[in-house]
Amino acid sequence: MTATGTVAWFDLARQFGFVALSNGYGDAFLHMSVLKEAGYVWLPRGTTVRVRTEEDGGKRRVAEVLEIDASTARPGESEPILRKPKA
């Protein structure tokens, strides 16, 4: 399923966070490995994202990040952290 949502929180040390989906499906788990595939390692709270989600053991998880709009991040949040390109 493709959905739009906002980053509820993302913990860099724990390497995961959650996206609050705007389609009434609640929250979706977001792991750093999925975020890295989109070119990032951290996103600020409030960032709007378009994602593809999947059911995993009765829970919803982000399988792919399709679009990121960091202009919607909460005031005072740091800038998104881009993944360093492979050498």
ZAKOL-431478 format. One record per residue (C-alpha): x, y, z; chain. Coordinates in steps of 0.5 Angstrom, whole numbers. Layout:
BEGIN
((X Y Z) A)
...
END
This chain:
BEGIN
((0 0 0) A)
((3 7 -2) A)
((1 12 4) A)
((3 19 6) A)
((5 21 13) A)
((10 25 17) A)
((16 23 21) A)
((13 22 28) A)
((20 21 31) A)
((27 17 29) A)
((32 15 34) A)
((39 15 30) A)
((42 11 36) A)
((37 6 36) A)
((36 6 28) A)
((29 6 28) A)
((23 11 28) A)
((16 11 26) A)
((12 15 21) A)
((4 17 23) A)
((0 15 17) A)
((-5 20 14) A)
((-10 15 11) A)
((-12 13 18) A)
((-8 7 18) A)
((-4 9 25) A)
((4 9 25) A)
((9 5 21) A)
((15 2 23) A)
((21 5 20) A)
((28 2 20) A)
((35 6 18) A)
((36 1 13) A)
((30 3 9) A)
((32 10 10) A)
((39 9 8) A)
((36 6 1) A)
((32 13 0) A)
((39 16 1) A)
((38 19 9) A)
((40 16 15) A)
((36 21 20) A)
((30 25 18) A)
((27 31 23) A)
((20 30 26) A)
((14 33 22) A)
((18 31 15) A)
((13 29 10) A)
((14 23 7) A)
((11 18 2) A)
((12 11 3) A)
((10 4 1) A)
((8 0 7) A)
((7 -8 8) A)
((4 -12 14) A)
((9 -16 18) A)
((7 -20 23) A)
((0 -16 24) A)
((4 -9 25) A)
((5 -4 19) A)
((12 -3 17) A)
((15 2 12) A)
((18 -2 6) A)
((20 4 2) A)
((21 11 2) A)
((19 14 -4) A)
((19 22 -3) A)
((21 26 2) A)
((19 33 4) A)
((24 36 10) A)
((21 43 9) A)
((15 41 13) A)
((19 39 19) A)
((18 42 26) A)
((21 49 27) A)
((28 48 31) A)
((29 41 28) A)
((36 40 25) A)
((37 38 18) A)
((36 31 15) A)
((42 27 15) A)
((44 25 8) A)
((47 18 7) A)
((55 18 5) A)
((56 16 -2) A)
((60 9 -2) A)
((67 10 -4) A)
END
